Amino acid sequence: MRVPPFARFARLTQAAGLIICGMIIGAALYHSLFQAQFDRVINLKGELEDQLNERDNELEKLSKFKQQHSVIKTIQIRFEDGPGTAGLDEPTKSRLKAQLHDDLLVLEGHSIYEIDRESRLARELLAEKVYRDKDKRFALNIKTVLVAENRLQVWVNIRLLGPELSGNTPP
């Protein structure tokens, strides 16, 4: 039996290789576009869930304190733009907001006329407190506390402390 010379199939092999390379490059480009869209959808979902939780909490507190007109009804947390917030994604921000909101729940229901005493107490207690999210540690520092229309608004700085070395070590 005689084997045909490979030179006869060189052009066919080159064309097949070019088609396969094009398919691989096209699949990689399509996957990167899909991944970018998926990340955008996940961030948007996190933002919308955060807004929905905030609205639900606000409705609950407004109905709870509807007879009291001079108390803090809701707490709104805002992160200041800076180097700490530049690399954070929305789900991480919303988890940090939820942790800080749980710590500030002590102030809900208190009189807005006595907020100076309680805000100093909260600032002292929460100064440079370390919060954990997955394998990272963040230091949140309260910069400004403002009460307007029965809403406590808190502006916070975020500083990334680095990854956590082990799960059992304290900060």
MDTraj code that builds the backbone (N, CA, C; nanometers):
import mdtraj as md
import numpy as np

residues = "MET ARG VAL PRO PRO PHE ALA ARG PHE ALA ARG LEU THR GLN ALA ALA GLY LEU ILE ILE CYS GLY MET ILE ILE GLY ALA ALA LEU TYR HIS SER LEU PHE GLN ALA GLN PHE ASP ARG VAL ILE ASN LEU LYS GLY GLU LEU GLU ASP GLN LEU ASN GLU ARG ASP ASN GLU LEU GLU LYS LEU SER LYS PHE LYS GLN GLN HIS SER VAL ILE LYS THR ILE GLN ILE ARG PHE GLU ASP GLY PRO GLY THR ALA GLY LEU ASP GLU PRO THR LYS SER ARG LEU LYS ALA GLN LEU HIS ASP ASP LEU LEU VAL LEU GLU GLY HIS SER ILE TYR GLU ILE ASP ARG GLU SER ARG LEU ALA ARG GLU LEU LEU ALA GLU LYS VAL TYR ARG ASP LYS ASP LYS ARG PHE ALA LEU ASN ILE LYS THR VAL LEU VAL ALA GLU ASN ARG LEU GLN VAL TRP VAL ASN ILE ARG LEU LEU GLY PRO GLU LEU SER GLY ASN THR PRO PRO".split()
xyz = np.array([
    [0.0832, -0.1165, 0.0000],
    [0.0000, 0.0000, 0.0000],
    [0.0880, 0.1232, 0.0000],
    [0.0460, 0.2185, -0.0742],
    [0.1251, 0.3374, -0.0927],
    [0.0621, 0.4561, -0.0211],
    [0.1431, 0.5346, 0.0539],
    [0.0958, 0.6527, 0.1254],
    [0.1129, 0.7728, 0.0336],
    [0.0055, 0.8527, 0.0164],
    [0.0187, 0.9696, -0.0701],
    [0.1110, 1.0736, -0.0076],
    [0.1789, 1.1533, -0.0875],
    [0.2692, 1.2556, -0.0333],
    [0.1898, 1.3644, 0.0424],
    [0.2503, 1.4083, 0.1536],
    [0.1838, 1.5081, 0.2394],
    [0.1741, 1.6434, 0.1698],
    [0.2572, 1.6723, 0.0775],
    [0.2574, 1.8016, 0.0087],
    [0.1243, 1.8268, -0.0611],
    [0.0539, 1.7232, -0.0962],
    [-0.0748, 1.7399, -0.1633],
    [-0.1805, 1.7944, -0.0671],
    [-0.1644, 1.7670, 0.0641],
    [-0.2637, 1.8086, 0.1625],
    [-0.2199, 1.9290, 0.2471],
    [-0.1090, 1.9913, 0.2130],
    [-0.0560, 2.1028, 0.2929],
    [-0.1546, 2.2197, 0.2960],
    [-0.2112, 2.2562, 0.1821],
    [-0.3052, 2.3683, 0.1774],
    [-0.4328, 2.3363, 0.2572],
    [-0.4789, 2.2121, 0.2475],
    [-0.5981, 2.1718, 0.3215],
    [-0.5725, 2.1743, 0.4719],
    [-0.4547, 2.1284, 0.5149],
    [-0.4194, 2.1300, 0.6564],
    [-0.4061, 2.2739, 0.7078],
    [-0.3470, 2.3621, 0.6277],
    [-0.3348, 2.5027, 0.6673],
    [-0.4724, 2.5681, 0.6809],
    [-0.5600, 2.5389, 0.5880],
    [-0.6944, 2.5973, 0.5936],
    [-0.7700, 2.5453, 0.7161],
    [-0.7580, 2.4172, 0.7453],
    [-0.8250, 2.3611, 0.8622],
    [-0.7677, 2.4206, 0.9910],
    [-0.6372, 2.4364, 0.9977],
    [-0.5736, 2.4978, 1.1150],
    [-0.6174, 2.6419, 1.1330],
    [-0.6278, 2.7159, 1.0236],
    [-0.6721, 2.8556, 1.0309],
    [-0.8175, 2.8636, 1.0791],
    [-0.9009, 2.7736, 1.0321],
    [-1.0413, 2.7723, 1.0748],
    [-1.0504, 2.7389, 1.2237],
    [-0.9746, 2.6414, 1.2693],
    [-0.9770, 2.6036, 1.4115],
    [-0.9243, 2.7176, 1.4981],
    [-0.8161, 2.7840, 1.4568],
    [-0.7647, 2.9002, 1.5327],
    [-0.8680, 3.0113, 1.5381],
    [-0.9372, 3.0363, 1.4274],
    [-1.0428, 3.1381, 1.4256],
    [-1.1570, 3.1033, 1.5198],
    [-1.1918, 2.9760, 1.5255],
    [-1.2969, 2.9331, 1.6166],
    [-1.2559, 2.9540, 1.7621],
    [-1.1304, 2.9221, 1.7940],
    [-1.0818, 2.9386, 1.9319],
    [-1.0782, 3.0858, 1.9700],
    [-1.0267, 3.1695, 1.8826],
    [-1.0191, 3.3140, 1.9112],
    [-1.1598, 3.3732, 1.9218],
    [-1.2506, 3.3325, 1.8339],
    [-1.3888, 3.3808, 1.8407],
    [-1.4575, 3.3383, 1.9700],
    [-1.4342, 3.2146, 2.0120],
    [-1.4941, 3.1669, 2.1370],
    [-1.4389, 3.2439, 2.2561],
    [-1.3092, 3.2732, 2.2550],
    [-1.2492, 3.3493, 2.3647],
    [-1.3069, 3.4913, 2.3697],
    [-1.3213, 3.5556, 2.2549],
    [-1.3801, 3.6906, 2.2519],
    [-1.5254, 3.6883, 2.2988],
    [-1.6015, 3.5920, 2.2526],
    [-1.7409, 3.5816, 2.2937],
    [-1.7514, 3.5575, 2.4439],
    [-1.6651, 3.4718, 2.4960],
    [-1.6689, 3.4432, 2.6397],
    [-1.6316, 3.5665, 2.7219],
    [-1.5348, 3.6448, 2.6758],
    [-1.4978, 3.7657, 2.7506],
    [-1.6120, 3.8676, 2.7490],
    [-1.6815, 3.8811, 2.6376],
    [-1.7973, 3.9703, 2.6324],
    [-1.9087, 3.9196, 2.7246],
    [-1.9324, 3.7902, 2.7238],
    [-2.0337, 3.7315, 2.8109],
    [-1.9986, 3.7543, 2.9570],
    [-1.8712, 3.7358, 2.9922],
    [-1.8279, 3.7528, 3.1311],
    [-1.8426, 3.8992, 3.1752],
    [-1.8099, 3.9933, 3.0870],
    [-1.8255, 4.1354, 3.1206],
    [-1.9729, 4.1698, 3.1439],
    [-2.0614, 4.1199, 3.0592],
    [-2.2044, 4.1446, 3.0767],
    [-2.2556, 4.0802, 3.2048],
    [-2.2078, 3.9602, 3.2349],
    [-2.2508, 3.8901, 3.3549],
    [-2.2062, 3.9656, 3.4799],
    [-2.0830, 4.0167, 3.4806],
    [-2.0352, 4.0959, 3.5946],
    [-2.1195, 4.2216, 3.6123],
    [-2.1545, 4.2852, 3.5014],
    [-2.2367, 4.4052, 3.5087],
    [-2.3751, 4.3733, 3.5661],
    [-2.4325, 4.2613, 3.5255],
    [-2.5638, 4.2214, 3.5763],
    [-2.5560, 4.1886, 3.7255],
    [-2.4504, 4.1213, 3.7689],
    [-2.4339, 4.0884, 3.9110],
    [-2.4211, 4.2161, 3.9935],
    [-2.3429, 4.3135, 3.9460],
    [-2.3297, 4.4403, 4.0189],
    [-2.4632, 4.5145, 4.0250],
    [-2.5375, 4.5143, 3.9151],
    [-2.6675, 4.5799, 3.9130],
    [-2.7645, 4.5091, 4.0078],
    [-2.7596, 4.3770, 4.0108],
    [-2.8442, 4.2993, 4.1017],
    [-2.8120, 4.3346, 4.2467],
    [-2.6829, 4.3477, 4.2789],
    [-2.6437, 4.3856, 4.4146],
    [-2.6956, 4.5227, 4.4527],
    [-2.6839, 4.6181, 4.3596],
    [-2.7347, 4.7529, 4.3854],
    [-2.8850, 4.7509, 4.4085],
    [-2.9573, 4.6777, 4.3237],
    [-3.1026, 4.6738, 4.3358],
    [-3.1477, 4.6030, 4.4629],
    [-3.0774, 4.4960, 4.5015],
    [-3.1109, 4.4285, 4.6273],
    [-3.0853, 4.5204, 4.7459],
    [-2.9762, 4.5959, 4.7388],
    [-2.9451, 4.6905, 4.8457],
    [-3.0540, 4.7971, 4.8559],
    [-3.0965, 4.8502, 4.7426],
    [-3.2034, 4.9502, 4.7435],
    [-3.3339, 4.8913, 4.7954],
    [-3.3643, 4.7688, 4.7552],
    [-3.4877, 4.7044, 4.7996],
    [-3.4851, 4.6811, 4.9507],
    [-3.3731, 4.6330, 5.0027],
    [-3.3626, 4.6127, 5.1476],
    [-3.3737, 4.7449, 5.2221],
    [-3.3113, 4.8485, 5.1668],
    [-3.3178, 4.9804, 5.2299],
    [-3.4608, 5.0326, 5.2331],
    [-3.5340, 5.0147, 5.1235],
    [-3.6738, 5.0604, 5.1178],
    [-3.7611, 4.9794, 5.2141],
    [-3.7380, 4.8475, 5.2200],
    [-3.8162, 4.7655, 5.3125],
    [-3.7922, 4.8062, 5.4569],
    [-3.6656, 4.8283, 5.4917],
    [-3.6334, 4.8732, 5.6280],
    [-3.6948, 5.0092, 5.6561],
    [-3.6896, 5.0971, 5.5570],
    [-3.7446, 5.2313, 5.5747],
    [-3.8959, 5.2255, 5.5970],
    [-3.9655, 5.1425, 5.5196],
    [-4.1102, 5.1287, 5.5383],
    [-4.1435, 5.0704, 5.6748],
    [-4.0666, 4.9727, 5.7164],
    [-4.0901, 4.9119, 5.8473],
    [-4.0688, 5.0135, 5.9588],
    [-3.9619, 5.0898, 5.9502],
    [-3.9331, 5.1878, 6.0552],
    [-4.0332, 5.3018, 6.0531],
    [-4.0742, 5.3460, 5.9331],
    [-4.1722, 5.4543, 5.9266],
    [-4.3058, 5.4121, 5.9871],
    [-4.3458, 5.2893, 5.9645],
    [-4.4715, 5.2443, 6.0251],
    [-4.4545, 5.2216, 6.1749],
    [-4.3352, 5.1826, 6.2174],
    [-4.3110, 5.1588, 6.3597],
    [-4.3094, 5.2896, 6.4389],
    [-4.2500, 5.3941, 6.3812],
    [-4.2342, 5.5219, 6.4521],
    [-4.3269, 5.6306, 6.3961],
    [-4.4419, 5.5939, 6.3405],
    [-4.5258, 5.6950, 6.2765],
    [-4.5873, 5.7935, 6.3757],
    [-4.6036, 5.7550, 6.5016],
    [-4.6602, 5.8450, 6.6010],
    [-4.5543, 5.9348, 6.6651],
    [-4.4292, 5.8988, 6.6523],
    [-4.3210, 5.9784, 6.7123],
    [-4.2556, 6.0611, 6.6017],
    [-4.2548, 6.1927, 6.6192],
    [-4.2081, 6.2795, 6.5122],
    [-4.0650, 6.3277, 6.5300],
    [-4.0083, 6.3100, 6.6462],
    [-3.8734, 6.3628, 6.6684],
    [-3.7736, 6.2516, 6.7024],
    [-3.7852, 6.1392, 6.6337],
    [-3.6919, 6.0294, 6.6556],
    [-3.6253, 5.9921, 6.5233],
    [-3.5154, 5.9247, 6.5343],
    [-3.4462, 5.8748, 6.4152],
    [-3.5219, 5.7528, 6.3664],
    [-3.5710, 5.7608, 6.2433],
    [-3.6512, 5.6518, 6.1896],
    [-3.5701, 5.5595, 6.0994],
    [-3.4786, 5.6159, 6.0234],
    [-3.3992, 5.5337, 5.9320],
    [-3.2527, 5.5748, 5.9394],
    [-3.1672, 5.4825, 5.9001],
    [-3.0232, 5.5076, 5.8939],
    [-2.9786, 5.4847, 5.7506],
    [-2.9123, 5.5842, 5.6946],
    [-2.8631, 5.5740, 5.5577],
    [-2.7110, 5.5858, 5.5611],
    [-2.6439, 5.4868, 5.5042],
    [-2.4978, 5.4833, 5.5052],
    [-2.4473, 5.5118, 5.3648],
    [-2.3502, 5.6018, 5.3568],
    [-2.2886, 5.6365, 5.2280],
    [-2.1383, 5.6230, 5.2416],
    [-2.0773, 5.5659, 5.1399],
    [-1.9317, 5.5537, 5.1385],
    [-1.8722, 5.6711, 5.0631],
    [-1.7714, 5.7334, 5.1232],
    [-1.7019, 5.8425, 5.0564],
    [-1.6129, 5.7853, 4.9469],
    [-1.6054, 5.8578, 4.8353],
    [-1.5187, 5.8137, 4.7274],
    [-1.3737, 5.8324, 4.7679],
    [-1.2943, 5.7339, 4.7407],
    [-1.1541, 5.7398, 4.7768],
    [-1.0823, 5.6150, 4.7286],
    [-0.9588, 5.6004, 4.7690],
    [-0.8836, 5.4828, 4.7238],
    [-0.9394, 5.3520, 4.7785],
    [-1.0055, 5.3554, 4.8923],
    [-1.0608, 5.2329, 4.9498],
    [-1.1831, 5.1817, 4.8763],
    [-1.2635, 5.2733, 4.8193],
    [-1.3857, 5.2312, 4.7504],
    [-1.3646, 5.2081, 4.6019],
    [-1.2489, 5.2452, 4.5500],
    [-1.2264, 5.2341, 4.4062],
    [-1.2296, 5.0896, 4.3576],
    [-1.1731, 4.9970, 4.4334],
    [-1.1651, 4.8595, 4.3882],
    [-1.2755, 4.7694, 4.4392],
    [-1.3745, 4.8261, 4.5078],
    [-1.4801, 4.7426, 4.5650],
    [-1.5949, 4.7243, 4.4669],
    [-1.6477, 4.6032, 4.4624],
    [-1.7646, 4.5779, 4.3816],
    [-1.8901, 4.6002, 4.4660],
    [-2.0040, 4.6062, 4.4007],
    [-2.1289, 4.6395, 4.4697],
    [-2.1707, 4.5365, 4.5755],
    [-2.1566, 4.4063, 4.5488],
    [-2.1947, 4.3117, 4.6552],
    [-2.1118, 4.3286, 4.7830],
    [-1.9837, 4.3582, 4.7689],
    [-1.8991, 4.3800, 4.8861],
    [-1.9441, 4.5047, 4.9607],
    [-1.9722, 4.6111, 4.8857],
    [-2.0193, 4.7343, 4.9496],
    [-2.1500, 4.7108, 5.0248],
    [-2.2404, 4.6358, 4.9643],
    [-2.3690, 4.6149, 5.0316],
    [-2.3530, 4.5280, 5.1561],
    [-2.2605, 4.4303, 5.1538],
    [-2.2379, 4.3496, 5.2750],
    [-2.1744, 4.4343, 5.3847],
    [-2.0820, 4.5235, 5.3487],
    [-2.0219, 4.6124, 5.4486],
    [-2.1261, 4.7090, 5.5045],
    [-2.2144, 4.7600, 5.4174],
    [-2.3217, 4.8478, 5.4643],
    [-2.4113, 4.7751, 5.5631],
    [-2.4435, 4.6504, 5.5323],
    [-2.5314, 4.5731, 5.6209],
    [-2.4660, 4.5506, 5.7566],
    [-2.3361, 4.5221, 5.7589],
    [-2.2666, 4.5011, 5.8857],
    [-2.2637, 4.6294, 5.9675],
    [-2.2332, 4.7428, 5.9021],
    [-2.2293, 4.8707, 5.9725],
    [-2.3695, 4.9112, 6.0174],
    [-2.4699, 4.8841, 5.9346],
    [-2.6073, 4.9173, 5.9713],
    [-2.6498, 4.8402, 6.0959],
    [-2.6083, 4.7140, 6.1061],
    [-2.6411, 4.6353, 6.2258],
    [-2.5780, 4.6967, 6.3505],
    [-2.4575, 4.7530, 6.3360],
    [-2.3926, 4.8165, 6.4505],
    [-2.4585, 4.9495, 6.4876],
    [-2.5150, 5.0191, 6.3897],
    [-2.5763, 5.1496, 6.4156],
    [-2.7251, 5.1410, 6.4507],
    [-2.7809, 5.0211, 6.4544],
    [-2.9228, 5.0062, 6.4885],
    [-2.9553, 5.0573, 6.6278],
    [-2.8551, 5.0725, 6.7124],
    [-2.8753, 5.1232, 6.8480],
    [-2.9332, 5.2641, 6.8438],
    [-2.8998, 5.3395, 6.7399],
    [-2.9427, 5.4791, 6.7325],
    [-3.0865, 5.4962, 6.6844],
    [-3.1451, 5.3943, 6.6233],
    [-3.2835, 5.4064, 6.5760],
    [-3.3792, 5.4160, 6.6934],
    [-3.4752, 5.5072, 6.6799],
    [-3.5752, 5.5239, 6.7846],
    [-3.5363, 5.6252, 6.8904],
    [-3.4127, 5.6747, 6.8876],
    [-3.3709, 5.7766, 6.9841],
    [-3.4077, 5.9149, 6.9338],
    [-3.4212, 6.0068, 7.0252],
    [-3.4597, 6.1436, 6.9929],
    [-3.3507, 6.2120, 6.9107],
    [-3.3934, 6.2894, 6.8112],
    [-3.2957, 6.3604, 6.7287],
    [-3.2314, 6.4758, 6.8058],
    [-3.2902, 6.5162, 6.9149],
    [-3.2337, 6.6246, 6.9937],
    [-3.1209, 6.5765, 7.0837],
    [-3.1138, 6.4480, 7.1051],
    [-3.0060, 6.3909, 7.1866],
    [-2.9053, 6.3146, 7.1018],
    [-2.9029, 6.3404, 6.9734],
    [-2.8164, 6.2645, 6.8829],
    [-2.6688, 6.2952, 6.9071],
    [-2.6386, 6.4141, 6.9583],
    [-2.4980, 6.4473, 6.9796],
    [-2.4323, 6.3511, 7.0778],
    [-2.5008, 6.3139, 7.1821],
    [-2.4444, 6.2216, 7.2803],
    [-2.4282, 6.0829, 7.2195],
    [-2.5320, 6.0357, 7.1494],
    [-2.5265, 5.9018, 7.0940],
    [-2.4351, 5.8919, 6.9731],
    [-2.4243, 5.9969, 6.8939],
    [-2.3351, 5.9901, 6.7778],
    [-2.1893, 5.9866, 6.8219],
    [-2.1565, 6.0607, 6.9275],
    [-2.0195, 6.0536, 6.9798],
    [-1.9902, 5.9142, 7.0331],
    [-2.0879, 5.8566, 7.1004],
    [-2.0712, 5.7208, 7.1518],
    [-2.0507, 5.6218, 7.0369],
    [-2.1322, 5.6334, 6.9330],
    [-2.1175, 5.5430, 6.8180],
    [-1.9843, 5.5635, 6.7487],
    [-1.9417, 5.6894, 6.7373],
    [-1.8132, 5.7166, 6.6729],
    [-1.6981, 5.6595, 6.7544],
    [-1.7073, 5.6701, 6.8860],
    [-1.6028, 5.6134, 6.9727],
    [-1.6000, 5.4611, 6.9634],
    [-1.7187, 5.4012, 6.9634],
    [-1.7258, 5.2550, 6.9583],
    [-1.6825, 5.1986, 6.8231],
    [-1.7140, 5.2709, 6.7173],
    [-1.6895, 5.2185, 6.5836],
    [-1.5652, 5.2767, 6.5179],
    [-1.4847, 5.3518, 6.5916],
    [-1.3650, 5.4124, 6.5323],
    [-1.2685, 5.3025, 6.4877],
    [-1.2392, 5.3040, 6.3583],
    [-1.1454, 5.2079, 6.2998],
    [-1.1822, 5.0635, 6.3312],
    [-1.3107, 5.0345, 6.3364],
    [-1.3543, 4.8966, 6.3603],
    [-1.3265, 4.8147, 6.2348],
    [-1.2830, 4.6933, 6.2544],
    [-1.2469, 4.6060, 6.1433],
    [-1.3659, 4.5179, 6.1084],
    [-1.4035, 4.5215, 5.9815],
    [-1.5113, 4.4377, 5.9309],
    [-1.4507, 4.3372, 5.8335],
    [-1.5056, 4.2168, 5.8357],
    [-1.4567, 4.1113, 5.7472],
    [-1.5606, 4.0824, 5.6397],
    [-1.5108, 4.0651, 5.5185],
    [-1.5959, 4.0220, 5.4084],
    [-1.5173, 3.9184, 5.3289],
    [-1.5646, 3.7961, 5.3356],
    [-1.4973, 3.6824, 5.2741],
    [-1.3558, 3.6725, 5.3298],
    [-1.2528, 3.6913, 5.2485],
    [-1.1157, 3.6758, 5.2980],
    [-1.0447, 3.8093, 5.3138],
    [-1.1171, 3.9204, 5.3068],
    [-1.0563, 4.0527, 5.3187],
    [-1.1021, 4.1207, 5.4469],
    [-1.0181, 4.2129, 5.4944],
    [-1.0514, 4.2912, 5.6137],
    [-1.0544, 4.4380, 5.5757],
    [-1.1539, 4.5081, 5.6275],
    [-1.1715, 4.6499, 5.5983],
    [-1.1832, 4.7270, 5.7287],
    [-1.1222, 4.8455, 5.7320],
    [-1.1389, 4.9365, 5.8449],
    [-1.2350, 5.0455, 5.8000],
    [-1.3477, 5.0589, 5.8702],
    [-1.4455, 5.1622, 5.8383],
    [-1.4335, 5.2726, 5.9417],
    [-1.4242, 5.3950, 5.8936],
    [-1.4087, 5.5101, 5.9815],
    [-1.5214, 5.6092, 5.9520],
    [-1.6024, 5.6392, 6.0537],
    [-1.7142, 5.7321, 6.0371],
    [-1.6584, 5.8741, 6.0282],
    [-1.6915, 5.9424, 5.9181],
    [-1.6432, 6.0791, 5.8981],
    [-1.7477, 6.1825, 5.9380],
    [-1.8716, 6.1650, 5.8951],
    [-1.9750, 6.2644, 5.9198],
    [-2.1046, 6.1944, 5.9571],
    [-2.1743, 6.2532, 6.0540],
    [-2.3069, 6.2050, 6.0943],
    [-2.4000, 6.3249, 6.0866],
    [-2.5115, 6.3080, 6.0154],
    [-2.6051, 6.4176, 5.9946],
    [-2.7474, 6.3648, 6.0093],
    [-2.8314, 6.4416, 6.0786],
    [-2.9715, 6.4042, 6.0920],
    [-3.0543, 6.5064, 6.0161],
    [-3.1340, 6.4564, 5.9207],
    [-3.2237, 6.5427, 5.8444],
    [-3.3510, 6.4649, 5.8156],
    [-3.4643, 6.5248, 5.8472],
    [-3.5952, 6.4650, 5.8217],
    [-3.6058, 6.3254, 5.8817],
    [-3.5664, 6.3125, 6.0067],
    [-3.5738, 6.1868, 6.0822],
    [-3.4893, 6.0752, 6.0213],
    [-3.3904, 6.1106, 5.9415],
    [-3.3023, 6.0135, 5.8791],
    [-3.1591, 6.0434, 5.9227],
    [-3.0945, 5.9450, 5.9773],
    [-2.9550, 5.9566, 6.0169],
    [-2.8689, 5.9190, 5.8970],
    [-2.7928, 6.0146, 5.8484],
    [-2.7051, 5.9896, 5.7345],
    [-2.5627, 5.9824, 5.7849],
    [-2.4931, 5.8773, 5.7453],
    [-2.3582, 5.8513, 5.7928],
    [-2.2667, 5.8376, 5.6716],
    [-2.1591, 5.9166, 5.6695],
    [-2.0582, 5.9048, 5.5652],
    [-1.9378, 5.8318, 5.6230],
    [-1.8895, 5.7330, 5.5484],
    [-1.7871, 5.6424, 5.5988],
    [-1.6728, 5.6318, 5.5002],
    [-1.5499, 5.6276, 5.5544],
    [-1.4304, 5.5977, 5.4753],
    [-1.3986, 5.4505, 5.4874],
    [-1.3513, 5.3909, 5.3792],
    [-1.3122, 5.2500, 5.3807],
    [-1.1629, 5.2408, 5.3538],
    [-1.0988, 5.1554, 5.4332],
    [-0.9563, 5.1300, 5.4105],
    [-0.9366, 4.9788, 5.4108],
    [-0.8765, 4.9282, 5.3034],
    [-0.8499, 4.7848, 5.2928],
    [-0.7271, 4.7522, 5.3755],
    [-0.7433, 4.6569, 5.4685],
    [-0.6320, 4.6179, 5.5548],
    [-0.5533, 4.5014, 5.4979],
    [-0.6110, 4.4301, 5.4053],
    [-0.5415, 4.3171, 5.3458],
    [-0.6163, 4.1888, 5.3716],
    [-0.5669, 4.0810, 5.3139],
    [-0.6352, 3.9527, 5.3333],
    [-0.6159, 3.8999, 5.4744],
    [-0.7108, 3.8208, 5.5154],
    [-0.7036, 3.7597, 5.6471],
    [-0.6132, 3.6383, 5.6381],
    [-0.5209, 3.6273, 5.7330],
    [-0.4232, 3.5204, 5.7281],
    [-0.4824, 3.3872, 5.7687],
    [-0.5611, 3.3843, 5.8725],
    [-0.6298, 3.2618, 5.9122],
    [-0.7634, 3.2981, 5.9714],
    [-0.8550, 3.2038, 5.9750],
    [-0.9912, 3.2323, 6.0203],
    [-1.0043, 3.2534, 6.1692],
    [-0.9061, 3.2151, 6.2520],
    [-0.9212, 3.2234, 6.3971],
    [-0.8483, 3.3401, 6.4600],
    [-0.7696, 3.4155, 6.3850],
    [-0.6929, 3.5250, 6.4454],
    [-0.7794, 3.6483, 6.4583],
    [-0.7720, 3.7167, 6.5736],
    [-0.8472, 3.8415, 6.5888],
    [-0.7790, 3.9521, 6.5110],
    [-0.8509, 4.0598, 6.4775],
    [-0.7915, 4.1687, 6.4001],
    [-0.6838, 4.2430, 6.4751],
])
top = md.Topology()
chain = top.add_chain()
for i, resn in enumerate(residues, 1):
    res = top.add_residue(resn, chain, resSeq=i)
    for name in ("N", "CA", "C"):
        top.add_atom(name, md.element.get_by_symbol(name[0]), res)
traj = md.Trajectory(xyz[None], top)
